[in-house]
Amino acid sequence: MLTRKERPRKQATWNLQDAKARFSEVVHRARTEGPQRVTVHKKDAVVIVSAEEYAKTHPSPPSGRTGADLVSVMQEGRRLGLKLKPSRIYLTARPPIDFSDNER
């Protein structure tokens, strides 16, 4: 049985103008070949990685929380005797600006 050798992950470097002009190719290579570096003035600026690789290093927080969860937590707090009071910022109005031409 023939097996295909896995290509080593190649990390390419692009200058910003080339990356902008060939963005779809940069994204394709990030998905197939690995991270792609983009430089600005010959200094590393960003690294473009595939979504799968990003998800491995930055797991998303558990989702599924809804507004109903917030309401139930606030009701539980009230049942326990907590007084939840929203903090408010009241802005004061500026005095009106006089645009009349009294300086003549």
Residue pairs with C-beta under 8 A, 6 or more apart in sequence:
7 33
9 33
9 34
9 35
10 33
10 34
11 34
11 35
11 36
11 37
12 29
12 33
12 36
12 37
13 36
13 37
13 38
13 39
14 22
14 26
14 36
14 37
14 38
14 39
15 38
15 39
15 40
15 42
16 38
16 39
16 40
16 45
19 26
19 36
19 38
19 48
26 36
26 38
26 48
27 48
29 36
30 36
30 48
30 49
30 50
31 50
31 52
34 49
34 53
35 47
35 48
35 49
35 53
36 47
36 48
36 49
37 44
37 46
37 47
37 48
38 44
38 45
38 46
38 47
38 48
39 45
74 84
77 84
78 84
